[in-house]
Amino acid sequence: MSDLDEFHRSFIADIQGDADASGTYTQEAFFERIGEFLTEAGEIDQADYAHYEWTDSLDDEIQVTGSGGDPTESEGVLALILCDFQITPEVRTTRAVDLKGQFKKLVSFLRNARSDQFRDQMEETSQGAGLADLIATRWGRIVKIKLIYVTNSDNRARVDATPAGEIDGKPVTYNVWDLKRLQGYAEQGKARADMTIRFSEDFGAGVPVLKASGSDAALESYIAVIPGRQLAEIYDVWGARLLESNVRSFLQAKGGVNRGIRRTILEEPHMFLSYNNGLAATAEEVEVEQTDDGLLLRSASNLQIVNGGQTTASLHAAAKAAGAGMDDIFVQMKLSIVPPILSENVVPRISEYANSQNKVNAADFFANHPFHVRIEELSRKLLAPSGDRGYRETKWFYERARGQYADARGKMTEAGRKRWDAEFPRSQFFSKTDLAKFENTWNGQPFIVSQGAQKNFAAFARSIEKVWGKSGDRVDDGWFRHLIAKAIIFRKLEKLVSAQAWYEGGYRANIVTYAIAKVAADMAARDKVVDLARVWRTQDVPPALEEALLTAAAEAQEVITSPPAGVRNMSEWAKKQACWEQFRKRKLSYPEGLEDMIVDPEEVKETARDEKTDRKLSEDLVDQVRVLELGGEFWAKAQAWGRERRLLSPAEFGVLGICAKMPSRLPTERQTSMAVSVLARLEDNGFIRDAADA
């Protein structure tokens, strides 16, 4: 069985599992999954489900699955998405001739959406009607149209940001995400089918460069000066996909086009190179040609801007207004060549260090932030109770970086995978964007959650230092258990909402986040909190809490689907703080049984303090046993090794000396703790315990 065949089977199983877990159709579950991929990859800013399908008397097929949200919030880019998900035993094949018919369905929807007659015959509260209305009302502000076809078949034609003419003077591009491309992103975070920037062939001319690395350098690197107009044209084709994922999050958190950069573009374009810090970029490989005038960069594979994203976006946004002034703008660029095998570790570091000059802590947006590392460690360590319905303890898998779950599982034998699936069930997998969704919901920000995974994650990232604190003490076992309880509640309500007779279809994601936020806010108004510890212990949502959540969910649907006069797009209404404020002020009647599911916040804090004290006592005992078991002779060798390399302070040298005198002299609790800490540092510097024991 080929890798693609194996991924085909596992991917279908994952989608079916997602659909079962959330109580929805596989088509909608497929859209939610690929929506995560498209937003993380920078293809779109957000993914809004809006299924519509119709065939007229002339056999003109009209179909759309969703969109990339409001184009006015995406630099005027309208993205329409059509999904093709089929459950087949073998991998299907899609030919170039098949693609034409699929994109025609999207074009038909786009054309008809601008017709008053077409929109009038649509069901007013349907998501399709909301999308059509969004297109009609935003048409004058749309500058580009992106048509995206996503399929779990093997596409034999390469279609990625392919120009496809114009509609009413607006340029159109075609993009295809097929099974191979989905596999590449799911397993390795690679979204580009063939994202090769051909400077000479597609963007006017090659870029003069100077080699900036010696023969013994770890990475090949170049210094370049690229014309501002050329950079703007490249961004016009590839958009945010040029920006390394952490930079996209950083820009979303800051918001808007930099006014200072724009002023220089329009008023002093000849000074742009002097005023601007330039770009830091990476590429997997480059084509460089030696000419009479020096080296010329002809193409770059998987070019990623890791610093200077706002410069690039600002140049693109101001290009039309700048006119001929763009010819005077040049941007310096440092380009590092990072092979794919190193990209996961090296690119984020380049991005983090390059962005360190910014006032906002860029590290907040990175997978290697201590917060994310801690959550990953806790997820691999803490066993979740079997609960009332289970038969064994399991774990919740936190995917700190894209592809960790699939990569770890893929390296195992068949027997190993069975053990893995029992320990880390697919239903207990969650990512950084999931975590942000759970936390911001409980923090009373359902309108931000409704803005999409990436914008919500950027908002959460801004508060990460508050969550983490000075030393990260707050993010402990108890914090993690509460996080998982929130995940259990969120996913259970998703399934419950789908099964309700009052649920009209669509907006489930908005309804769920609004309902949970409402219950949490109403309990806080009574100086109470939901008993998350009980949810963790049972790994389920008690009936009384289910009933309360469904009460809030029914009201949430009414508020979301009844926007103010003049607003027809319910998805956009749910993204407004005004929608949340209207819902938050509603008085709801909760079931009496809810009283058993709420507790005093001080009780929760006291329990957390007791747990921390017990944990500290346990850790101290473990340290004492460990120091005693290693024995005096071992600690004498460790002391000598550390002294020889000048790695010990006088106090540390003295503590190891006391340990070396065991059993005639025993270290205190504080000295034991220091000895264990010093040993860890010595081992980091090359001290080998087995060699010391020999």
N, C-alpha and C positions, 0 to 999 in steps of 0.2 A: 504494500500500500504506500503510495507517495505521500509526502508531507502535506500536499494540498488536499488529497483525499481524506487524510486523517483530520486536518483542520475543518474540512467540510462537515464531517460527522460531528465533531465536538462543538462546532459553532452552532449547528442546528439544535443540538442537545441543550446548549446554553440558552438559546433563544426560547426554546420550549420551556426550559426551567424558569426563565424570567417571567414568561407568560403565566405559568402555573402559580408562581410565587405571588404575582401581583394581581391575578385574576383578570387578565386581559387577553386580547387576541394576539397571536404570534406576529401579525403584521405590525401592530402597535409596539410590541416588545422589540421587534427588529428596528423600528424607527428610533426608539429610545436608545438602543445600543449604538446604532450608527450615528445618532445625534451627538453622543459623547465623543466618538471618533472625530467627526467633522469639526466640532468646536475646539477640541484639544489640538487638532492639527492646524487650526487657523483657516480652514476652508470657509467657515461661517462664524459669526459671533455667538449665535444661539440657534437652537433647533425647536421650532414650534410645530407640533403635530396638527395637521389640518387636512384630513383625508376628504377628497371629493372625486367622484367618478360618474361620468354620464356619456351616453352615446346618442347623437341626434338622428333624425330621419335620414340624413345624408351619410350615415356611418362615420361621422366625424367624432373620433374618440377624444374625450376630455378627461384628463386625470392628473391629480397632484396628490402628494402624500404630506407635504409640509413645506415650511419655508425657513429662511434664516432670520426671521423677525422683521422689525421695522427698518426699512432701508435708510431712513433719516438718521438712524443711530449706527449705521454701518457705512458711512461715507458715501451714501447714495447708491449702494449696491443692493439690488433685489436678487435674492437667491431663492429659487424654487427647486424642490426636491421630489423626485419620484422613486419609490422603492419597489423592487421586485424580489420578493422572498418566497421561495418555493421549497417544500420539503421533498427531496428526491433521494433515492439511494445512491446515485452517482452524481458526479459534478456535471452540471449542465454547461453548455458552450453558447456564448453569445457572439454573433458575427457583426461585422460593421453594418451590414444591411439591416440587422435587427435594431440597431441603435437609432437609426433614422426615425423609425416608427415610434419609439419610446419618447424621444425628444419632441416629436410632433404633438404628442398628448399634452406636454407641458406648454408648448407654444399655443395650442388651442385654448387652454385654460387662461393663459396670459391675455390672449386676444379677446376672449369673451368676457373676462373680468372687467374690462373697461366699458362694457355695454350696460346701460341702465336696464334694458329689457332682460338681459341675462341675470343680473343680480336680483331683480325684482321677483323672479320665479324661484329663487333659492330659499331654502328654509332659513328664516332670519337668524335663528340662534345657532345654526350649524357653524362649525369651524371653517368650512369651505366658504361660506358667505362672508365670514369675518376676514378671511384672506383676500377674497375678491374685492371687498370694500377697501381694504388696506391698499391694494394695488391701485384702485381707481383714485383714491384720495391723495396718494403719494406720487402719482405718475409724473407730475411736473418736476418733482425733486429727485427722481431716479436718474442716475447718470450711467449705470451699467447693469446688465442683466446676466446672472450666472445660473445656468441650468445644470442640475446635478442629478445623475442617474446612479442609483446604488443597487447592486444586485449580488446575490450569492451564487452567481454563475461565473465561469471563467471567460472573461472578455478577450477576444483575440485582436481587437483594435485598440491602439493606444490613443486615448482621448483624455487630455489633461490640460485645462485652460486653453482649449482649442478655439480660435476665433470662428464665429459662425454668422457673420453678417451683422445687420442692425435691425432693430424694430423701432420705428418712429424716431430714427436718428440715434438710438441708444445701442451701443455695441453689446453683442451677445457672445458668451463663451459657453462651451460644452465641457463638462467634467464627468468622468466615469470612475466610480469606485466599485471594482469587481472583487471577486473572492480572493484573488492573489493580493490585491492591495489591502483588503481588510485583514488578511493574515499577517502581512508585513507590519501593519500598525498595531494589531492586537498583541503580537509576539515581541516586536522590537521597537515600536513607536515610530516606524517609518511610514510616512503617509504618501510619499511622492512616487508616482508611477515612473516618471522620468523627468524630475524637476531639475533640468539642466539649463542654466542660464547661458545662452549662446550670444555673447556680447557682439561678436563680429557678424553673425548670420542674422540675428533677429532684432538687434538694438543698435544698428548703425556702424559700430566700430569696436575693435578690441580696446582694452584699457591698458595703457602703459604702466608697467610695474617695475619695482626694484626688489631683487631678492634680499631678504632680511634675515636669513638663517645660514649658518655655516654647515659644513659637511657633517659635523658631529652633533648637530642640534637634534633635540627629541622630536620636534615638529617642524616641517617645512613652512616658511612664512614669507609674505610679500608685503611691501608698502605700495599703495597705489593712490592716484588722484583721479576720481571718477566724475565726469560731467553731471551736474545736478539734473539736467533734462533727461539724461540717460537713466539715472537712478529712479526718477519719477516714472518713466515709462516702464521700467522693470517692475516697479511696485504696482503699476496699473494693471499689469497682466497677472502677477502672482499674489498681490495683496498681502494680508497678514501671514500668509504661509512662509514669507521670507523671514519673518521674525521668530527667533528661537522662543519656545513656549513660555519660558519664564519672563521674557521681555514682553510678550503679549499680555501676560497677567499684570506686569508692572505698569504698562501703558493704560490698561483698563482701570487700574486703581487710581492713576493720576488723572485720567480723563482729559479730553479736549486736545486741540492742537496748540503747541507752544506758541504763545503770542510773540515772544522775543524772536524766535526763529522766523516766524511769518513776517515780522516787521523788517528784518534784515533782507529777506527774499524780495519784498516789494519795494523797499526804500534804498537799500545799499547792497544789491546783489554782488557787486565787485568785491565787497568786504567779507563775504560769506566764509571763505576759506580761512581768513584770519580770525574771525569771531567764533567759529564752530569747532568743537572738539573732534568731529569726525566720527567714523564708524569703526567698530571692531566686528569682524565677521569670521565665519568658519566655512569650510567646504570639505566634502569628502575627497574630491580630487579635482585637479584643474588641468586645462590644456594651455600651455604657455609656449609661445613661438619666439625664437630669436630673430629679430629683424635688424636692418642697418641702423635703426634708431634706438635699439635696445629691446628688452623683453616686452612682449605684448600678451596680455591675458585674453584668450579667445573664448574660453568657456569655463564654467564652474559647476560641478555637480553637487546638488543639495546645498546650495548657498544659504547660510543662515546668519542674519544680523543679530549679534548678541549684545551689542551696545550701539545706540544711535537709531533705535527704532522710531523715536519721536521726530528725529531729524528727517528720516526717510518719509514718514507719514505726512509731515508738514510740507515737505517739498512737493509731494504728490497733490496735496490739498490746495496748494497755492500756485500750482503750475499754470493754470489757465489765466489767473489774475496777473501773474508775473509777466506773461507774454514773452517778448524778446529778451527781457531781463534774465530769463533762465539761462541764456547763452553765456552769461558772465559768472554763473555759479558753478563752483567745483567743490568736491568733498573728499577729504583724505580718508583712506581706508587701510586698516591693518587686517590682512587676511591670513588666517592660520589654516593649514591643511590637516584635518583630523580624520584619520581612517575610521570606518564604521565600528571597528572592534573597540576603539577607545572613546567613541563619542559619548556614551552614556555617562562616563565619569569626567571626561575632560571638558566637554562643551559647557555643562552647567557651571563648572568652576571658572572658566573663562568669562562666562556671562555674569556670574556673581561678582568677580573681582572688577570687571570692566564697569559694572553699574555701581560700584561702591561709593562713587563720588556723589550719588544722588542723596537728597535729604531723607527721602523715604527709604527705609531699610530694605534693600533689594533682596536680601537673604530670606525675607519673610515669604517670598514666592517660590522658594526652591525646595525640591524634594529632600535635600540634605539638611534642611533646617533641623535643629535639635528636637523641635516639637514632633515633626514627622518621623524622625528616627525613633523617638521614645514610643510613639504609638505603634510603630512597626514592632519594636521589641516586646511591648506588652501583648500585642496580638499573637506573637509566636509563643508566649510564655503562659498566659492565663487560660485556664480551662473553664469553659462555660458549663454550668450545671446541665445535667441531662434533662431536667424539667419534668413536667407531669407526663409528657408524651414520648420522651426519648428513652433510650436504653443505655447510652454511653455519653461520657463527656466529650465535648468537641471544642474547637477553637474558631475564632473569627479572624479571617485573613485580611490584613490591611495592606493594600498595594500602594506602597509609597511612590514607586516609579512604574510607568507603563510597562507591562509585559512580565512583571515579577512572578505572578501566579502561573501563567502559561509556561514560562521558562523553567520554573522549578518542577512543575508537574511533567513537562515534556522530556526531561532528562531521566525519568524513572522507567523501570520495567513495568510490565502490566500489573504484577503483584504489588509493586510499589505505589502505583497509581490508585489501586483500590484502597490501600492503607491511607494514602494522602486524602482521597475523597471522603473517607470516613472521619479523618481528623479535621480536615478543612472542607466542609461541604460547600459546593458552589453557591448555595443560597446564603452562605455566611461570608461572602466576599464583599469588600467595600473599598472604595478608592478615596483619594483626596477630595474630589468634588462631592462624593457622597457624604463624607464627614462634614464638609462645609454646609451642605444642604440640611443635615440633621441639626447642627449647632445653630445656624442662623434661623431655622424654624423655631426652635425653642427660645431663642433670644428675641422673638417678636419681630422678625423681619421677613415675613412670607412674601412681601412684594419684591424684595431683592432676590429671594429664592426663585421667584417666578420669572426673573429676568434671564435665566439660563445658567447652566453649570459654570461657565467661565467667569461671567460677571459676578456671580454669587461667590465663587472661590476668591476672586480678587477682593471682594468686600470682606470676606472672612480673614484673608491674609493681613488686612490692615489692623485687625484686632488681635493678631496672633501673639504679640508680645505681652498683651494684657492677660491672655490666657496662660502663657508660658511663665510669666513672672521673671524674677531675677535669676532664679536657679532651676526653675522647672519643677519645683516641689509639688505644685498643684496638680500636675499631670501625672497622677500615680494610678495604682490599681483601681481605686474607687472611682476616679475620673473616667477611666476606661470602661468600667462596668456601667456607669451611667450613660456613656456614649453608646454602648451596645444596646442598652435598654431603649434609647431613643431610636436607634435603627430598627429594633424589633417593632416598636409602635408605628413607625413610619411605614414600614413594609406591610404590616398587618392591615393598616387602614387603607393602603392602596388596594389590597385585595377585597376588603369589605365594601369599599365604595363602588367598585365595579359590579358587585352583586346586588346592589340596592335597586328596588323598583323605581325610586325617585330619580336615580341617576340617568341623565338624559344623554350621556355620551360626550366625550371631549372634556377638556379642562380638569381631568382627574388630578394631574400633578398640582395644579393651582388649588384645587379643593382640599387636597390632603395637607399641604403646607399651611394653608389658612386655618383649617380646622384644628390642627395640633397647636398652632400658635395661639389660637383663641382660647382653648382649654387652659394652656399654660398661663396666659395673661389673666384669665378670670380667677384662677387659683391664686396667683400672685396678689391680685387685688384683695383677696381674703387672708393674705399673709400665710398661704399654704403652698405646698409644692406636690406634684405627683410623686408617688412612692416608686421611684425608678428602681430601687433596690429589690422590690418585690418582682418587678418585671424581669430583672436579671436572674433572680433565683428560679423563677418558673420558665424563663425563656419564652414567655407568651404574654398576651395582653388579657388581663382578667375581664370577665363579661361586663362588669359595671363601668370600667374604663372604655371598653368597646362602645357601649351604649352612649356614653357621654361624647365620645369622639364622633360618632355617627350623627348625634344631635347637632353638633357644631358643623359637621360636613354638609348636612342638608341645608343649613342656613348659609354656608359658604357658597354653595352652588347658586342659591338665589341671589346673593349679592354680586357674584362674579358675572352671572348671566343677565343682570339687570343694571347695566351701566347708565350713566347720566345721558340725557338727551343729546343726540348728535354723535354719540360714541357707539359704533357697531361692532368693533373688534374686541371681543371679550378677553382675548389673551393679552392685548395691550392694556386693557383696563386693569387686569390683575397685577400688572407690573407697577402700578401707581400707588404711592403711599396713601393717596386719598381713598383708594379702595379698601386698604387695610384699616384706616381710621374709621371709615363707615361701618365696617364689620366689627371692629374692636368695641365700638360703643353699643352694639346690640345687646339686649338682655336675653339670656338663654336660660331655659329651665332644664337643669341636669337631673338625672335619676338620683334617688336617695342613696343608692348603693355606692355612689361615687365617694361618699364620706369615708368609706373604708380604704380608698385608694389614694388619699391625700394625707400628708403629714406636715408637721411644723418644721420650717427650715432649720431651726436650731437643733432639732433632733437629728437631722441629716448631718449637720456639722459635727455634732458630738460623736455620732457613729464614725464619721471620717477620722476624727481625732483619735478615737479608741483604736481604730484599725491601723493608723499610722504608728501609734505607740506599740501595738502588738508586733507590727512588722519590724520596727526598729529593734525591739527586744530579740526577735527571731534572728535578724541579721547579725546582731552582736554575738549571739550564741554560736551561729555558724562560723563567724570570724574567729572566735576563741577556739573552737574545736579544730579549725583549719590550722591555726598557728601552732597548736599543741601537737597535732599529727605530723607536721613537717619536721619538728624536732630541732634541738639546739644546734646540731652539726650543720643542718641545712641552712639555718639563719646565719651561722658564722661564715659559710661560703658566700651567701648573698651579700653580707656586709663587706667582705673582702672584695668581691667583684664590683660592688657599687663604689667603694672607696678608690679602687684602682682607676676607675673611669671618671672620678670626680662627679658622681651623680647624687651624692648624699649631702644633705645639710648636717650641721653638727647635731641637731636634735634627732634627725632620722638615724644618723650613725649610732647615737646612744640607744635609741629604741631597739635597733637590730642587735645591738650588743646585749641588751637585757634578754631578748628572745634567744640569743645564742647560749645563754647560761641556764636555759631550762634543762632539767626540772628543778635545779637548786633555787632558781629564782623565776617567778612567773610575772609576765607583763600585766599591767592593769587593763581595764576595758578600753580606755582611751588609747593606750599604747598598742593594744591589739589591733584596733581599727587603723592606726597609723601604719603598722607593719604590713597589713594587707594592702593598703593603698600604695606604699612604697614598692612592694613586690610587683604590683601591677605595672608600675612605671619602669622598673628594672626590666621586666619581661618585654615591654614595648621597645626597650633599647637593646634587646638582644640576649638578655639573660635567659638561659634554658634550664628549666627546673629539673628535667631528667638528668642533665649533665651534672648538676649540683648534687643530685642524689647518688650519682655513680661513685 
